[in-house]
Amino acid sequence: MTELQIEAPEEVRARLCLALDTDDLVEAGRRARELGPWFGTLKVGLELFASAGPAAVTTLQGLGLDVFVDLKLHDIPTTVNKAAKVLGSLGVSYVTFHAHGGADMLRAGVEGLREGAESAGVPVPLGLAVTVLTSDDTAPPHILPKRVEAAAEAGCDGLVCAVVDVAEARSIVPNAFVATTGIRTSGDDRHDQRRTATPGEALAGGADLLILGRTITHAEAPALAAAALVDDALS
């Protein structure tokens, strides 16, 4: 797969999310347009949201792709609830909370998403609990199940975790939506990620959504890197 005009099969593209790790909304839009044929979802993280705010969401929605807002909300329940209401009203597809905040905070966030979406007349985003960061290879074994259980108790729609954690997470919440980070093609630089996996490993492991950033956006030819990624996922 070397021709730039080739797109990912829709069943694969729907499961790939591009992390727009930049503070420049113009650059984010350029990346999104270039790589949209391979990615069905765009992730807005802290860097871009801090720079452009909700305009980052509305601009990217104009490209016809789903938007994943990854702010890992973590504060007192009231504050998380109010922030989630705002995000829920934007018509995004996914919003993250940090599971370290506990069940009460997560529940407040989930309720805020629903209230915000209902007030705006848009679909309710999936509220995803971030369990253990892929950059963290020191978390003790009891942390993951504790956070997964808190997310389930709070009514979260799913989880964000490393591929190596998917099987254990699904043993606790079999039907949860699972997004995975730390995805790298074979031989790629891991950067600050410690617990990585290839796209093929992530899909075989049961991930619903694969989130990729620098392995694509920092490549010399991002579109070719995306094409190679799809080859890996299909192999």
ROSE-4610 file (N, C-alpha, C; in Angstrom, 1 decimal, always signed):
// ROSE-4610
residu = [M/M/M/T/T/T/E/E/E/L/L/L/Q/Q/Q/I/I/I/E/E/E/A/A/A/P/P/P/E/E/E/E/E/E/V/V/V/R/R/R/A/A/A/R/R/R/L/L/L/C/C/C/L/L/L/A/A/A/L/L/L/D/D/D/T/T/T/D/D/D/D/D/D/L/L/L/V/V/V/E/E/E/A/A/A/G/G/G/R/R/R/R/R/R/A/A/A/R/R/R/E/E/E/L/L/L/G/G/G/P/P/P/W/W/W/F/F/F/G/G/G/T/T/T/L/L/L/K/K/K/V/V/V/G/G/G/L/L/L/E/E/E/L/L/L/F/F/F/A/A/A/S/S/S/A/A/A/G/G/G/P/P/P/A/A/A/A/A/A/V/V/V/T/T/T/T/T/T/L/L/L/Q/Q/Q/G/G/G/L/L/L/G/G/G/L/L/L/D/D/D/V/V/V/F/F/F/V/V/V/D/D/D/L/L/L/K/K/K/L/L/L/H/H/H/D/D/D/I/I/I/P/P/P/T/T/T/T/T/T/V/V/V/N/N/N/K/K/K/A/A/A/A/A/A/K/K/K/V/V/V/L/L/L/G/G/G/S/S/S/L/L/L/G/G/G/V/V/V/S/S/S/Y/Y/Y/V/V/V/T/T/T/F/F/F/H/H/H/A/A/A/H/H/H/G/G/G/G/G/G/A/A/A/D/D/D/M/M/M/L/L/L/R/R/R/A/A/A/G/G/G/V/V/V/E/E/E/G/G/G/L/L/L/R/R/R/E/E/E/G/G/G/A/A/A/E/E/E/S/S/S/A/A/A/G/G/G/V/V/V/P/P/P/V/V/V/P/P/P/L/L/L/G/G/G/L/L/L/A/A/A/V/V/V/T/T/T/V/V/V/L/L/L/T/T/T/S/S/S/D/D/D/D/D/D/T/T/T/A/A/A/P/P/P/P/P/P/H/H/H/I/I/I/L/L/L/P/P/P/K/K/K/R/R/R/V/V/V/E/E/E/A/A/A/A/A/A/A/A/A/E/E/E/A/A/A/G/G/G/C/C/C/D/D/D/G/G/G/L/L/L/V/V/V/C/C/C/A/A/A/V/V/V/V/V/V/D/D/D/V/V/V/A/A/A/E/E/E/A/A/A/R/R/R/S/S/S/I/I/I/V/V/V/P/P/P/N/N/N/A/A/A/F/F/F/V/V/V/A/A/A/T/T/T/T/T/T/G/G/G/I/I/I/R/R/R/T/T/T/S/S/S/G/G/G/D/D/D/D/D/D/R/R/R/H/H/H/D/D/D/Q/Q/Q/R/R/R/R/R/R/T/T/T/A/A/A/T/T/T/P/P/P/G/G/G/E/E/E/A/A/A/L/L/L/A/A/A/G/G/G/G/G/G/A/A/A/D/D/D/L/L/L/L/L/L/I/I/I/L/L/L/G/G/G/R/R/R/T/T/T/I/I/I/T/T/T/H/H/H/A/A/A/E/E/E/A/A/A/P/P/P/A/A/A/L/L/L/A/A/A/A/A/A/A/A/A/A/A/A/L/L/L/V/V/V/D/D/D/D/D/D/A/A/A/L/L/L/S/S/S]
num = [1/1/1/2/2/2/3/3/3/4/4/4/5/5/5/6/6/6/7/7/7/8/8/8/9/9/9/10/10/10/11/11/11/12/12/12/13/13/13/14/14/14/15/15/15/16/16/16/17/17/17/18/18/18/19/19/19/20/20/20/21/21/21/22/22/22/23/23/23/24/24/24/25/25/25/26/26/26/27/27/27/28/28/28/29/29/29/30/30/30/31/31/31/32/32/32/33/33/33/34/34/34/35/35/35/36/36/36/37/37/37/38/38/38/39/39/39/40/40/40/41/41/41/42/42/42/43/43/43/44/44/44/45/45/45/46/46/46/47/47/47/48/48/48/49/49/49/50/50/50/51/51/51/52/52/52/53/53/53/54/54/54/55/55/55/56/56/56/57/57/57/58/58/58/59/59/59/60/60/60/61/61/61/62/62/62/63/63/63/64/64/64/65/65/65/66/66/66/67/67/67/68/68/68/69/69/69/70/70/70/71/71/71/72/72/72/73/73/73/74/74/74/75/75/75/76/76/76/77/77/77/78/78/78/79/79/79/80/80/80/81/81/81/82/82/82/83/83/83/84/84/84/85/85/85/86/86/86/87/87/87/88/88/88/89/89/89/90/90/90/91/91/91/92/92/92/93/93/93/94/94/94/95/95/95/96/96/96/97/97/97/98/98/98/99/99/99/100/100/100/101/101/101/102/102/102/103/103/103/104/104/104/105/105/105/106/106/106/107/107/107/108/108/108/109/109/109/110/110/110/111/111/111/112/112/112/113/113/113/114/114/114/115/115/115/116/116/116/117/117/117/118/118/118/119/119/119/120/120/120/121/121/121/122/122/122/123/123/123/124/124/124/125/125/125/126/126/126/127/127/127/128/128/128/129/129/129/130/130/130/131/131/131/132/132/132/133/133/133/134/134/134/135/135/135/136/136/136/137/137/137/138/138/138/139/139/139/140/140/140/141/141/141/142/142/142/143/143/143/144/144/144/145/145/145/146/146/146/147/147/147/148/148/148/149/149/149/150/150/150/151/151/151/152/152/152/153/153/153/154/154/154/155/155/155/156/156/156/157/157/157/158/158/158/159/159/159/160/160/160/161/161/161/162/162/162/163/163/163/164/164/164/165/165/165/166/166/166/167/167/167/168/168/168/169/169/169/170/170/170/171/171/171/172/172/172/173/173/173/174/174/174/175/175/175/176/176/176/177/177/177/178/178/178/179/179/179/180/180/180/181/181/181/182/182/182/183/183/183/184/184/184/185/185/185/186/186/186/187/187/187/188/188/188/189/189/189/190/190/190/191/191/191/192/192/192/193/193/193/194/194/194/195/195/195/196/196/196/197/197/197/198/198/198/199/199/199/200/200/200/201/201/201/202/202/202/203/203/203/204/204/204/205/205/205/206/206/206/207/207/207/208/208/208/209/209/209/210/210/210/211/211/211/212/212/212/213/213/213/214/214/214/215/215/215/216/216/216/217/217/217/218/218/218/219/219/219/220/220/220/221/221/221/222/222/222/223/223/223/224/224/224/225/225/225/226/226/226/227/227/227/228/228/228/229/229/229/230/230/230/231/231/231/232/232/232/233/233/233/234/234/234/235/235/235]
x = [+0.9/+0.0/+0.9/+1.2/+2.1/+1.5/+0.4/-0.2/-1.0/-0.7/-1.3/-2.8/-3.4/-4.8/-5.6/-4.9/-5.6/-6.1/-7.3/-7.9/-8.0/-8.1/-8.4/-9.7/-9.9/-11.3/-12.1/-13.4/-14.2/-14.2/-14.2/-14.3/-13.0/-11.9/-10.6/-10.6/-10.9/-10.9/-11.7/-12.9/-13.8/-13.2/-12.1/-11.5/-10.1/-9.8/-8.6/-8.8/-8.1/-8.2/-6.9/-6.8/-5.6/-5.5/-4.4/-4.2/-3.5/-4.2/-3.6/-2.9/-1.7/-0.8/-0.1/-0.8/-0.2/-1.0/-0.4/-1.2/-1.7/-1.5/-1.8/-3.0/-4.1/-5.4/-5.3/-4.6/-4.4/-3.6/-2.6/-1.8/-2.6/-3.4/-4.3/-5.3/-5.8/-6.8/-6.1/-4.8/-4.1/-3.8/-3.4/-3.1/-4.4/-5.5/-6.7/-7.2/-7.1/-7.4/-6.5/-5.3/-4.3/-4.5/-4.9/-4.9/-6.3/-7.3/-8.7/-9.0/-8.4/-8.8/-8.4/-7.6/-7.2/-7.8/-8.3/-8.7/-10.2/-11.0/-12.4/-12.7/-11.7/-11.8/-10.6/-10.8/-9.7/-9.7/-8.5/-8.4/-7.9/-8.6/-8.2/-7.7/-6.5/-5.9/-5.8/-5.1/-4.9/-4.2/-3.2/-2.4/-3.2/-4.0/-4.8/-6.0/-6.6/-7.8/-7.3/-6.2/-5.7/-5.4/-5.0/-4.7/-6.0/-6.9/-8.0/-9.4/-9.5/-10.7/-11.8/-13.0/-14.1/-14.0/-13.3/-13.2/-12.4/-11.6/-10.8/-11.8/-12.8/-13.8/-14.7/-15.2/-16.1/-15.4/-14.2/-13.4/-13.2/-12.9/-12.6/-13.9/-15.0/-16.2/-16.7/-16.2/-16.6/-15.9/-15.0/-14.4/-15.1/-16.2/-17.0/-16.5/-15.6/-15.0/-15.5/-15.5/-15.8/-14.7/-15.0/-14.1/-14.0/-12.8/-12.5/-11.9/-12.5/-11.9/-11.2/-9.9/-9.1/-8.5/-9.3/-8.8/-8.6/-9.0/-8.7/-9.2/-10.5/-11.0/-10.8/-10.3/-10.0/-10.0/-11.1/-11.3/-12.4/-12.9/-14.0/-15.2/-16.1/-17.3/-18.0/-18.3/-19.0/-18.4/-17.1/-16.3/-16.3/-16.1/-16.1/-17.4/-18.5/-19.8/-20.1/-19.7/-19.9/-19.1/-17.8/-17.0/-17.6/-18.0/-18.6/-19.9/-20.7/-21.9/-21.5/-20.4/-20.0/-19.5/-18.7/-18.2/-19.3/-20.3/-21.4/-22.3/-22.3/-23.1/-22.5/-21.2/-20.5/-20.7/-21.4/-21.6/-20.4/-19.5/-18.4/-18.8/-17.9/-18.2/-17.7/-16.5/-15.9/-15.3/-15.4/-14.8/-14.1/-12.9/-12.2/-12.2/-12.3/-12.1/-11.0/-10.2/-9.2/-9.8/-9.7/-10.3/-9.8/-8.6/-8.0/-8.9/-9.8/-10.7/-11.8/-12.0/-13.0/-14.4/-15.2/-16.5/-17.4/-17.4/-18.3/-17.9/-16.7/-16.3/-16.6/-16.4/-16.7/-18.2/-19.0/-20.4/-20.9/-20.3/-20.7/-20.3/-19.2/-18.8/-19.8/-20.2/-21.1/-22.4/-22.9/-24.2/-24.1/-22.9/-22.7/-22.8/-22.1/-22.2/-23.6/-24.4/-25.8/-26.6/-26.4/-27.2/-26.8/-25.5/-25.1/-25.6/-25.5/-26.0/-27.5/-28.2/-29.7/-30.1/-29.4/-29.7/-29.5/-28.5/-28.1/-28.8/-29.5/-30.1/-29.2/-28.1/-27.1/-26.9/-26.3/-26.1/-25.2/-25.4/-24.5/-23.2/-22.1/-20.8/-20.5/-19.7/-19.2/-18.3/-18.5/-17.6/-16.7/-15.4/-14.4/-13.4/-13.2/-12.3/-10.9/-10.0/-8.6/-8.1/-7.5/-7.1/-5.7/-4.7/-3.3/-2.7/-1.9/-1.3/-0.3/-0.2/+0.8/+2.2/+2.4/+3.8/+4.2/+3.2/+3.4/+3.6/+4.9/+5.1/+5.4/+5.0/+5.3/+4.1/+2.9/+1.7/+1.6/+1.3/+1.1/-0.1/-0.1/-1.1/-2.5/-2.8/-4.2/-4.8/-4.0/-4.5/-5.5/-5.1/-6.0/-7.4/-7.5/-8.9/-9.6/-9.0/-9.6/-10.2/-9.5/-10.0/-11.1/-10.9/-12.0/-13.3/-13.2/-14.4/-15.0/-14.2/-14.8/-15.5/-15.0/-15.6/-16.9/-17.0/-18.2/-19.2/-18.8/-19.8/-20.4/-19.6/-20.0/-20.9/-20.9/-21.7/-21.0/-19.6/-18.9/-19.2/-19.1/-19.3/-18.2/-17.0/-15.8/-14.6/-13.4/-12.1/-11.1/-10.1/-8.8/-7.7/-7.0/-6.0/-4.9/-3.8/-2.8/-3.4/-2.8/-3.3/-3.0/-1.9/-1.6/-2.6/-3.4/-4.4/-5.8/-6.0/-7.4/-8.0/-7.3/-7.8/-8.3/-7.5/-7.9/-9.1/-9.1/-10.2/-11.5/-11.4/-12.6/-13.1/-12.2/-12.6/-13.5/-13.4/-14.2/-15.5/-15.3/-16.4/-16.4/-17.0/-16.8/-17.4/-18.4/-19.0/-18.6/-17.6/-17.2/-16.5/-16.7/-16.0/-14.5/-13.5/-12.2/-11.3/-10.8/-9.8/-8.4/-7.5/-6.1/-5.2/-4.2/-3.1/-1.8/-0.7/+0.6/+0.8/+0.1/+0.1/+1.3/+2.1/+3.3/+3.4/+3.8/+4.1/+5.5/+5.7/+6.9/+8.2/+9.1/+10.3/+10.3/+9.1/+8.9/+9.5/+9.9/+10.4/+9.2/+9.4/+8.3/+8.1/+9.1/+9.0/+8.9/+7.9/+7.8/+6.8/+6.3/+5.4/+6.3/+5.8/+6.5/+5.8/+4.5/+3.7/+3.0/+3.7/+3.2/+2.8/+2.1/+1.7/+1.5/+1.5/+1.3/-0.2/-0.6/-2.1/-2.7/-2.0/-2.5/-2.7/-1.7/-1.8/-3.0/-3.2/-4.3/-5.7/-5.8/-7.1/-7.3/-6.3/-6.4/-6.7/-6.2/-6.4/-7.8/-8.6/-10.0/-10.2/-9.3/-9.5/-10.6/-11.4/-12.5/-12.0/-11.1/-10.6/-9.1/-8.3/-6.8/-6.5/-5.8/-5.4/-3.9/-3.6/-2.2/-1.9/-0.7/-0.3/+1.1/+2.1/+3.5/+4.0/+3.6/+4.1/+3.6/+2.6/+2.1/+2.5/+2.1/+2.3/+3.8/+4.7/+6.1/+6.9/+6.2/+6.8/+7.2/+8.2/+8.7/+7.5/+6.8/+5.7/+4.5/+3.7/+2.6/+1.6/+1.3/+0.3/+0.8/+2.1/+2.7/+2.7/+3.0/+3.0/+1.6/+0.6/-0.8/-1.1/-0.7/-0.9/-0.3/+1.0/+1.7/+1.0/+0.4/-0.3/-1.5/-2.2/-3.4/-3.0/-1.9/-1.3/-1.1/-0.5/-0.2/-1.5/-2.5/-3.8/-4.5/-4.3/-5.0/-4.2/-3.0/-2.1/-2.4]
y = [-1.2/+0.0/+1.2/+1.8/+2.9/+4.1/+4.0/+5.1/+6.0/+7.3/+8.2/+8.2/+8.0/+8.1/+6.9/+5.9/+4.7/+5.1/+4.7/+5.0/+3.7/+3.8/+2.6/+2.1/+0.8/+0.2/+0.8/+1.1/+1.8/+1.1/-0.3/-1.0/-0.8/-0.5/-0.2/+1.3/+2.1/+3.6/+4.0/+3.3/+3.7/+3.4/+2.6/+2.2/+2.8/+3.8/+4.6/+6.0/+6.5/+7.9/+8.5/+9.7/+10.5/+11.5/+11.5/+12.5/+13.7/+14.8/+16.1/+16.8/+16.3/+16.9/+18.1/+19.2/+20.5/+21.6/+22.8/+23.9/+24.8/+24.4/+25.2/+24.6/+25.3/+24.8/+24.7/+25.6/+25.6/+24.3/+24.0/+22.8/+21.6/+21.6/+20.5/+20.2/+21.2/+21.1/+20.5/+21.0/+20.5/+19.0/+18.6/+17.2/+16.4/+16.9/+16.1/+15.9/+17.0/+16.8/+15.8/+15.9/+15.0/+13.5/+13.3/+11.9/+11.4/+12.2/+11.8/+10.5/+10.2/+9.0/+7.7/+7.9/+6.7/+6.7/+7.9/+8.0/+8.6/+7.9/+8.3/+9.2/+9.3/+10.2/+11.0/+12.2/+13.2/+13.4/+13.3/+13.5/+14.9/+15.7/+17.0/+16.8/+17.1/+16.9/+18.2/+18.2/+19.4/+20.5/+20.1/+21.2/+22.0/+21.3/+22.0/+22.7/+22.1/+22.7/+23.9/+23.8/+25.0/+26.2/+25.9/+26.9/+27.5/+26.6/+27.1/+26.9/+26.2/+26.0/+25.2/+25.5/+24.8/+25.0/+26.1/+26.3/+25.1/+24.5/+23.3/+22.3/+22.1/+21.0/+21.4/+22.6/+22.9/+23.0/+23.4/+23.5/+22.1/+21.2/+19.8/+19.1/+19.4/+18.7/+19.1/+20.3/+20.8/+19.9/+19.0/+18.1/+16.8/+16.7/+15.5/+14.3/+14.5/+13.4/+13.5/+12.3/+12.3/+13.0/+13.6/+14.3/+13.7/+13.4/+12.8/+13.8/+14.3/+15.3/+14.6/+14.7/+14.0/+15.0/+15.4/+16.3/+15.6/+14.4/+13.6/+14.4/+14.8/+15.7/+15.0/+15.8/+15.2/+16.4/+16.5/+17.6/+17.2/+18.1/+17.7/+17.5/+16.6/+16.2/+17.4/+18.5/+19.6/+20.2/+20.4/+21.1/+20.2/+18.9/+18.0/+17.9/+17.9/+17.9/+19.1/+20.3/+21.5/+21.6/+21.1/+21.1/+20.1/+18.9/+17.9/+18.4/+19.2/+19.8/+20.6/+21.4/+22.2/+21.3/+20.3/+19.4/+18.5/+18.1/+17.3/+18.1/+19.4/+20.3/+20.5/+20.1/+20.4/+19.4/+18.3/+17.3/+16.4/+16.3/+15.4/+14.0/+13.0/+11.6/+11.0/+11.5/+10.9/+12.0/+11.7/+12.6/+11.8/+12.2/+11.4/+12.0/+11.1/+11.5/+10.6/+11.1/+10.3/+9.5/+8.1/+7.3/+7.4/+8.0/+8.2/+9.1/+9.9/+10.7/+10.0/+8.7/+7.9/+7.9/+7.0/+6.8/+8.0/+8.7/+9.9/+11.0/+11.2/+12.2/+11.7/+10.4/+9.9/+10.0/+9.6/+9.7/+11.1/+12.1/+13.5/+13.9/+13.4/+13.7/+13.1/+11.8/+11.1/+11.8/+12.2/+13.0/+14.3/+15.0/+16.3/+16.1/+15.1/+14.9/+14.7/+13.9/+13.7/+15.0/+15.7/+17.0/+18.0/+18.1/+19.0/+18.7/+17.4/+16.9/+17.1/+16.7/+16.9/+18.3/+19.2/+20.7/+21.2/+20.6/+21.1/+20.3/+19.2/+18.4/+17.6/+17.1/+16.4/+15.0/+14.0/+12.7/+12.8/+12.0/+12.0/+11.4/+12.0/+11.4/+10.2/+9.3/+8.3/+8.8/+8.6/+9.0/+7.9/+8.1/+7.1/+7.4/+6.4/+6.6/+6.1/+7.0/+6.7/+6.0/+4.8/+3.9/+4.1/+3.6/+3.7/+4.2/+5.3/+5.9/+4.9/+5.0/+4.1/+4.5/+5.7/+6.1/+5.6/+5.0/+4.6/+3.1/+2.7/+1.2/+0.9/+1.7/+1.5/+1.3/+1.4/+1.3/-0.2/-0.3/-1.6/-2.4/-3.7/-4.5/-4.2/-3.7/-3.5/-2.3/-1.4/-0.1/-0.3/-1.0/-1.2/-1.7/-2.9/-3.3/-2.4/-1.7/-0.7/+0.4/+0.9/+2.0/+1.5/+0.3/-0.2/-0.4/-0.9/-1.1/+0.3/+1.3/+2.6/+3.1/+2.9/+3.4/+2.7/+1.4/+0.6/+1.1/+1.3/+1.7/+3.1/+3.9/+5.3/+5.4/+4.3/+4.3/+4.8/+4.8/+5.2/+4.2/+4.8/+3.9/+3.1/+3.4/+2.6/+3.1/+2.6/+2.8/+3.3/+3.9/+4.1/+3.4/+2.5/+1.7/+1.3/+0.7/+0.1/-1.2/-1.6/-2.9/-4.0/-4.0/-5.1/-5.2/-4.1/-4.1/-4.5/-4.6/-4.8/-6.1/-7.2/-8.5/-8.5/-7.9/-7.8/-6.9/-5.8/-4.8/-5.5/-6.2/-6.9/-8.0/-8.6/-9.6/-9.0/-7.7/-7.0/-6.4/-5.8/-5.2/-5.7/-6.8/-7.5/-6.6/-5.8/-5.1/-3.7/-3.2/-1.8/-1.5/-0.3/+0.2/+0.5/+0.0/+0.2/+0.9/+2.0/+2.8/+2.5/+2.3/+2.0/+3.1/+3.4/+4.3/+3.6/+4.3/+3.7/+2.8/+3.1/+2.2/+2.7/+1.7/+2.0/+0.9/+1.2/+0.2/-0.4/-1.6/-2.3/-1.5/-1.4/-0.7/+0.8/+1.3/+2.8/+3.2/+4.5/+5.1/+5.1/+4.7/+4.6/+6.0/+7.0/+8.3/+8.1/+8.8/+8.6/+7.5/+6.7/+5.6/+4.4/+3.7/+2.6/+1.2/+1.3/+0.1/+0.2/-0.2/+0.0/-1.4/-1.2/-2.4/-2.0/-2.9/-2.6/-2.6/-2.0/-1.9/-3.3/-4.3/-5.6/-6.3/-6.0/-6.6/-5.9/-4.6/-4.0/-4.5/-4.7/-5.2/-6.6/-7.4/-8.8/-8.9/-7.9/-7.9/-7.5/-7.0/-6.6/-5.1/-4.3/-2.8/-2.4/-1.5/-0.9/+0.3/+1.1/+2.3/+2.4/+2.6/+2.7/+4.2/+4.8/+6.2/+6.3/+7.0/+7.1/+8.6/+9.0/+10.4/+10.5/+10.6/+10.9/+9.8/+8.6/+7.6/+7.9/+8.7/+9.1/+10.6/+11.5/+12.9/+13.3/+12.6/+12.9/+12.2/+11.4/+10.6/+11.6/+11.2/+12.1/+12.2/+11.1/+11.1/+10.5/+11.4/+10.9/+10.0/+10.4/+9.6/+8.2/+8.1/+6.7/+6.0/+6.7/+6.0/+5.5/+6.3/+5.9/+4.6/+4.6/+3.5/+2.2/+2.4/+1.2/+0.8/+1.7/+1.4/+0.5/+0.8/+0.1/-1.3/-1.4/-2.7/-3.6/-3.0/-3.7/-4.2/-3.3/-3.6/-4.8/-4.8/-5.9/-7.2/-7.1/-8.3/-9.4]
z = [+0.0/+0.0/+0.0/-1.2/-1.3/-2.0/-2.7/-3.4/-2.4/-2.4/-1.4/-1.5/-2.7/-2.9/-2.2/-1.9/-1.3/+0.1/+0.4/+1.7/+2.5/+3.8/+4.6/+4.4/+4.4/+4.4/+5.5/+5.3/+6.2/+7.6/+7.6/+8.8/+9.7/+9.0/+9.7/+10.1/+9.1/+9.3/+10.5/+10.7/+11.8/+13.2/+13.2/+14.4/+14.7/+13.8/+14.0/+14.3/+15.3/+15.8/+15.7/+15.1/+15.0/+16.1/+16.9/+17.9/+17.3/+17.4/+16.8/+17.9/+18.2/+19.3/+18.8/+18.7/+18.3/+18.9/+19.1/+19.6/+18.5/+17.3/+16.1/+15.4/+15.5/+14.9/+13.4/+12.8/+11.3/+10.9/+11.7/+11.4/+11.7/+12.8/+13.1/+11.9/+11.4/+10.3/+9.0/+8.8/+7.6/+7.8/+9.0/+9.3/+9.1/+9.6/+9.6/+8.1/+7.3/+5.9/+5.1/+5.5/+4.8/+5.2/+6.4/+6.9/+7.1/+6.9/+7.0/+6.3/+5.1/+4.4/+5.2/+6.3/+7.1/+8.5/+8.9/+10.3/+10.3/+11.1/+11.2/+12.3/+13.3/+14.5/+14.7/+15.1/+15.5/+17.0/+17.6/+19.0/+19.3/+20.1/+20.6/+22.0/+22.3/+23.6/+24.3/+25.4/+26.3/+25.5/+24.7/+24.0/+23.1/+22.2/+21.2/+21.9/+22.9/+23.6/+24.4/+25.0/+25.7/+24.8/+23.5/+22.6/+21.9/+21.5/+20.7/+21.3/+22.4/+23.1/+22.3/+22.5/+21.8/+20.3/+19.8/+18.4/+17.7/+18.5/+17.9/+17.6/+18.4/+18.2/+17.0/+17.0/+15.9/+14.5/+14.5/+13.3/+12.7/+13.5/+13.1/+12.7/+13.5/+13.1/+11.7/+11.2/+9.9/+8.8/+9.2/+8.2/+8.1/+8.9/+8.8/+9.5/+10.4/+11.2/+12.6/+13.3/+14.8/+15.5/+16.7/+17.5/+18.9/+19.3/+20.6/+21.5/+22.6/+23.4/+24.6/+24.6/+25.6/+26.6/+27.6/+28.6/+29.9/+30.1/+31.3/+32.5/+32.5/+33.5/+34.9/+35.8/+37.2/+38.2/+38.9/+39.9/+40.8/+41.6/+42.5/+41.6/+42.1/+41.2/+40.6/+41.4/+40.8/+39.7/+39.8/+38.7/+37.4/+37.6/+36.5/+35.8/+36.7/+36.1/+35.2/+35.7/+34.9/+33.6/+33.7/+32.5/+31.5/+32.0/+31.2/+30.5/+31.1/+30.5/+29.2/+29.4/+28.2/+27.1/+27.4/+26.4/+25.8/+26.6/+26.1/+25.1/+25.2/+24.4/+23.0/+22.8/+21.6/+20.5/+20.8/+19.8/+19.5/+20.4/+20.2/+20.4/+20.1/+20.2/+21.4/+21.9/+23.1/+24.0/+25.3/+26.3/+27.4/+27.8/+28.8/+30.2/+31.2/+32.6/+33.2/+34.2/+34.7/+35.9/+35.8/+36.7/+38.1/+38.2/+39.6/+40.4/+39.8/+40.5/+41.3/+41.0/+41.8/+41.2/+41.7/+41.2/+41.2/+42.3/+42.5/+41.4/+41.2/+40.2/+38.8/+38.5/+37.2/+37.0/+38.0/+37.8/+37.5/+38.2/+38.0/+36.5/+36.0/+34.6/+33.6/+33.8/+32.9/+32.9/+34.1/+34.2/+33.5/+33.6/+32.9/+31.4/+30.9/+29.5/+29.0/+29.7/+29.3/+29.4/+30.4/+30.6/+29.5/+29.2/+28.2/+26.8/+26.5/+25.2/+25.0/+26.1/+26.0/+25.8/+26.5/+26.4/+25.0/+24.3/+23.0/+21.9/+22.2/+21.3/+20.4/+21.0/+20.2/+20.9/+20.2/+20.8/+22.0/+23.0/+24.2/+23.9/+24.2/+23.9/+24.8/+24.4/+25.2/+26.3/+27.5/+28.6/+28.9/+28.7/+28.8/+30.0/+30.8/+32.0/+31.6/+31.8/+31.6/+32.8/+32.6/+33.7/+34.1/+33.4/+33.7/+32.4/+32.5/+31.3/+30.7/+29.4/+28.7/+28.9/+29.5/+29.9/+31.3/+32.0/+33.3/+33.4/+33.6/+33.7/+35.2/+36.1/+37.5/+38.4/+37.8/+38.6/+39.2/+40.4/+41.0/+40.5/+40.6/+39.9/+40.3/+41.5/+41.9/+41.4/+40.8/+40.3/+39.1/+38.1/+37.0/+37.4/+38.0/+38.4/+39.3/+40.2/+41.0/+40.2/+39.2/+38.4/+37.4/+36.9/+36.0/+36.8/+38.0/+38.8/+39.1/+39.4/+39.7/+38.4/+37.2/+36.0/+35.8/+36.1/+35.9/+36.9/+38.1/+39.2/+38.8/+38.2/+37.8/+36.6/+35.8/+34.6/+33.4/+33.4/+32.2/+31.1/+29.9/+28.7/+28.3/+28.8/+28.4/+29.0/+28.5/+29.1/+28.1/+28.6/+27.8/+28.5/+27.8/+28.5/+27.5/+28.0/+27.1/+26.6/+25.5/+24.9/+25.8/+26.6/+27.5/+28.7/+28.9/+29.9/+29.5/+28.2/+27.6/+28.2/+28.1/+28.6/+30.0/+30.9/+32.3/+32.5/+31.7/+31.8/+31.4/+30.3/+29.8/+30.7/+31.5/+32.4/+33.5/+33.7/+34.7/+34.1/+32.9/+32.2/+30.7/+30.5/+29.2/+28.0/+28.2/+27.1/+27.0/+27.7/+27.7/+26.4/+25.9/+24.8/+25.3/+24.5/+24.9/+23.8/+24.2/+23.3/+23.8/+22.9/+23.4/+22.8/+23.6/+23.2/+23.2/+22.9/+22.8/+21.6/+20.5/+19.3/+18.5/+18.1/+17.3/+16.2/+15.0/+14.0/+14.4/+13.9/+14.2/+14.0/+15.0/+14.8/+15.1/+15.3/+15.5/+16.9/+17.0/+18.2/+19.2/+20.4/+21.4/+22.1/+21.8/+22.5/+24.0/+24.6/+26.1/+26.5/+25.5/+25.8/+26.3/+27.3/+27.8/+27.4/+27.3/+27.1/+25.8/+24.7/+23.4/+22.7/+21.6/+20.8/+19.4/+18.5/+17.1/+16.8/+15.7/+15.4/+15.3/+14.7/+14.6/+16.0/+16.9/+18.2/+19.0/+18.8/+19.4/+19.0/+17.7/+17.1/+17.6/+17.5/+17.9/+19.4/+20.2/+21.6/+22.1/+21.1/+21.4/+21.6/+21.1/+21.2/+20.2/+20.6/+19.7/+18.9/+19.5/+18.9/+19.2/+18.1/+18.3/+18.1/+19.1/+19.1/+18.7/+17.6/+17.2/+17.0/+17.3/+17.1/+16.4/+17.2/+16.7/+15.7/+15.9/+14.9/+13.5/+13.4/+12.1/+11.8/+12.7/+12.5/+12.4/+13.1/+13.0/+12.0/+11.2/+10.1/+9.0/+8.2/+7.1/+6.1/+5.9/+5.0/+5.7/+6.4/+7.2/+6.5/+5.3/+4.5/+4.3/+3.9/+3.7/+5.0/+6.1/+7.4/+7.8/+7.4/+7.7/+6.8/+5.6/+4.7/+5.3/+5.8/+6.4/+7.6/+8.4/+9.6/+9.2/+8.2/+7.8/+7.3/+6.6/+6.2/+7.4/+8.5/+9.7/+10.4/+10.4/+11.0/+10.3/+9.0/+8.2/+8.1/+8.5/+8.3/+9.4]
